[in-house]
Amino acid sequence: MDGSSMGYNFLGSSGLKVSNICMGTMTFGEHKGGRPGNLDEAAAHAMMDRFAELGGNFLDTADIYQRGESEEIVGTWLQKQDREKFVVATKVFAHVYLNNLNGVGLGRKHIMHAVEQSLKRLQTDYIDLYQV
């Protein structure tokens, strides 16, 4: 990330410096019933490679995107990167696991479970920005 093609700003008062462009990953993954235009892992990794080459450091995903597959794809890509150089945002709320009646919403139980699952899929021990 040479930053030559990208500007940066602080993310609120968090102290995190993020690229002016955030890469959204909603179309990463090929979950059955997904949206037209979804990207397989190789194409998604190529996009993130180019984003990083241009100086991008801010990645946005969510547990609901392709039922977690987007987070998995971001996670496998991050394993090949210097994790400290990237700011990863993910979200909680939606019903990812259809067989769990309490697997939705903003209750403590669901949030704690969702954080644990996102950390596993992202293959990291921290999330920079958790959106509820």
BELNORFEN-V946410 format. One record per residue. N is the residue number from 1. RES is the residue in one small letter. SS is DSSP state (hx for helix, st for strand, lp for the rest). D_FIRST is the distance of its C-alpha to the first C-alpha in Angstrom with 1 decimal. Layout:
# BELNORFEN-V946410
{{N & RES & SS & D_FIRST} {N & RES & SS & D_FIRST}}
This chain:
# BELNORFEN-V946410
{{1 & m & lp & 0.0} {2 & d & lp & 3.7} {3 & g & lp & 5.5} {4 & s & lp & 8.2} {5 & s & lp & 9.5} {6 & m & lp & 9.4} {7 & g & lp & 11.8} {8 & y & st & 12.2} {9 & n & st & 15.4} {10 & f & st & 17.1} {11 & l & lp & 18.5} {12 & g & lp & 22.1} {13 & s & lp & 23.3} {14 & s & lp & 21.3} {15 & g & lp & 19.1} {16 & l & lp & 16.0} {17 & k & st & 13.4} {18 & v & st & 12.2} {19 & s & st & 10.7} {20 & n & lp & 13.8} {21 & i & lp & 13.7} {22 & c & st & 14.2} {23 & m & st & 14.4} {24 & g & st & 18.0} {25 & t & lp & 19.1} {26 & m & lp & 22.8} {27 & t & lp & 23.4} {28 & f & st & 21.7} {29 & g & lp & 24.6} {30 & e & lp & 28.0} {31 & h & lp & 30.4} {32 & k & lp & 33.9} {33 & g & lp & 34.9} {34 & g & lp & 31.3} {35 & r & lp & 30.6} {36 & p & lp & 30.6} {37 & g & lp & 27.3} {38 & n & lp & 25.8} {39 & l & st & 23.1} {40 & d & lp & 23.6} {41 & e & hx & 21.1} {42 & a & hx & 20.0} {43 & a & hx & 19.5} {44 & a & hx & 17.7} {45 & h & hx & 15.3} {46 & a & hx & 14.7} {47 & m & hx & 14.0} {48 & m & hx & 11.5} {49 & d & hx & 9.8} {50 & r & hx & 9.9} {51 & f & hx & 8.9} {52 & a & hx & 5.5} {53 & e & hx & 5.4} {54 & l & lp & 6.7} {55 & g & lp & 4.6} {56 & g & lp & 7.2} {57 & n & lp & 7.9} {58 & f & st & 11.7} {59 & l & st & 13.8} {60 & d & st & 17.5} {61 & t & lp & 20.2} {62 & a & lp & 23.8} {63 & d & lp & 26.4} {64 & i & lp & 28.5} {65 & y & hx & 26.1} {66 & q & hx & 27.8} {67 & r & hx & 29.6} {68 & g & hx & 26.7} {69 & e & hx & 25.2} {70 & s & hx & 22.2} {71 & e & hx & 21.4} {72 & e & hx & 22.1} {73 & i & hx & 19.7} {74 & v & hx & 16.8} {75 & g & hx & 18.1} {76 & t & hx & 18.3} {77 & w & hx & 14.7} {78 & l & hx & 13.6} {79 & q & lp & 15.8} {80 & k & lp & 13.6} {81 & q & lp & 10.4} {82 & d & lp & 10.2} {83 & r & hx & 12.0} {84 & e & hx & 11.8} {85 & k & hx & 8.2} {86 & f & lp & 9.7} {87 & v & st & 12.8} {88 & v & st & 15.4} {89 & a & st & 18.5} {90 & t & st & 21.6} {91 & k & st & 25.3} {92 & v & lp & 28.9} {93 & f & lp & 32.2} {94 & a & lp & 33.0} {95 & h & lp & 35.2} {96 & v & lp & 33.1} {97 & y & lp & 36.0} {98 & l & lp & 39.0} {99 & n & lp & 41.4} {100 & n & lp & 40.8} {101 & l & lp & 42.7} {102 & n & lp & 40.9} {103 & g & lp & 37.4} {104 & v & lp & 36.7} {105 & g & lp & 36.5} {106 & l & lp & 35.6} {107 & g & lp & 38.1} {108 & r & hx & 37.0} {109 & k & hx & 37.8} {110 & h & hx & 35.6} {111 & i & hx & 32.6} {112 & m & hx & 32.8} {113 & h & hx & 33.1} {114 & a & hx & 30.3} {115 & v & hx & 27.9} {116 & e & hx & 28.9} {117 & q & hx & 28.5} {118 & s & hx & 25.0} {119 & l & hx & 23.8} {120 & k & hx & 25.3} {121 & r & hx & 23.9} {122 & l & hx & 20.3} {123 & q & lp & 20.9} {124 & t & lp & 19.8} {125 & d & lp & 22.0} {126 & y & lp & 20.9} {127 & i & lp & 20.1} {128 & d & lp & 18.3} {129 & l & st & 20.4} {130 & y & st & 23.6} {131 & q & st & 25.4} {132 & v & lp & 29.2}}
